[in-house]
């Protein structure tokens, strides 16, 4: 049991490192091949061919933030629902009712956001 | 004991090499495949000069890209700018730990496979956000935020569909999901509605087809990739095309019965069956063809339509679908048959009513505009 668990996650760790290592390898390989001809125009930020106006790192539209918050709520909900999805036959009616209430609370939240216009992309 | 250890290490290395090979071959094949299929569907030729019928076209393109100067603009955050393409491939490689390629070969049968898939695919969102922000370019930033909003929104219907799969299979491990679809009870037949929700979400996750807003060149130049060049751009491109195959692999495993098919035990070498591998690849490429077909047939959405479709249609339907499936599985007498009947009815209702609802909504909007003017 413990060894199986260990091998499982050794694979995951090695694959994550391998995914990054692959790209590093390719980038280093192409570094040996490509030419370098620097020029100030080439290294300037692209903005339709004119001089960039203002800074790009400025405060950004707040609606992305609202969607991020909503996503967080439903993502955490999913984490709670996965254990139930596996065991819902054993939990039977009581488990079903509990999840019904749980989802209803979140659905009310979604409906509230919908009515308040948070889901409109204007 | 030490012999076992050597074998285990060899197996790990082979597994990593297989994952590399799949990413590369899939990306290179898919680029040519897509261009040829688009050519075929649009009654023109497509690339057919490099190698036999143009099959070496993307190999040539890859070598060309290697020789292109790869630079970062002066204003960019250099560290993050390089880190983003390095991170982008992690998802495509690491997801293959749990994919059952064939009978007798899964790299590791994780007991949390479904959650692992959801978790590991989010590396792509992270790296796109990172790359777009680090470019210090307005187009990149807008493109990256838009991509993140889209991928995050469509991740939810995907998770909700995965929950139904977990309920029907009774396990989160992918081998158990494949086993639950034995004797041709593939989930695409027994729960087509869930498959539709998952498939729409997965097309959006791939930033393809009608959901390719991140690279809508008419609005955003090249989206998050505007400042990238050479091989660092190539990595984003590679990930996108390898993603087609990898997402199809996940879909095939979850809904199309994985490697299952006739003559599964005909050719077995050291416990690894070869015929199922063929079935697996055939199903995967059938799905990749469908992805290309959809991209050709459906025009690109607007941002507001895109977000509205996820939050107002797919997520409520996903929640209802979970509860309805749970109720059917708990209380219906012949639950397997009942689930199929429910799901087919839901699919027919969804497809049938969707157009009518859209028309009704459009009419209402027009009336409102008429009142205003």
Interface residues (C-beta under 8 A of the other chain):
Chain A: X7 X8 X10 X11 X12 X14 X15 X16 X18 X19 X20 X22 X23 X24 X26 X27 X29 X30 X31 X33 X34 X35 X36 X37 X38 X42 X43 X44 X45 X46 X47 X52 X56 X57 X60 X61 X64 X67 X68 X70 X71 X74 X75 X78 X79 X81 X82 X85 X86 X88 X89 X92 X93 X96 X99 X100 X103 X106 X107 X110 X114 X119 X120 X121 X122
Chain B: X8 X12 X15 X16 X19 X20 X23 X65 X66 X67 X68 X69 X70 X71 X73 X74 X75 X76 X82 X85 X86 X87 X88 X89 X90 X91 X92 X93 X94 X96 X97 X107 X108 X110 X111 X114 X115 X116 X118 X133 X135 X136 X137 X138 X139 X140 X141 X145 X148 X149 X152 X153 X155 X156 X159 X160 X163 X164 X166 X167 X170 X171 X172 X221 X226 X227 X230 X231 X232 X234 X235 X303 X304 X307 X308 X311 X312 X315 X316 X319 X322 X323 X326 X327 X329 X330
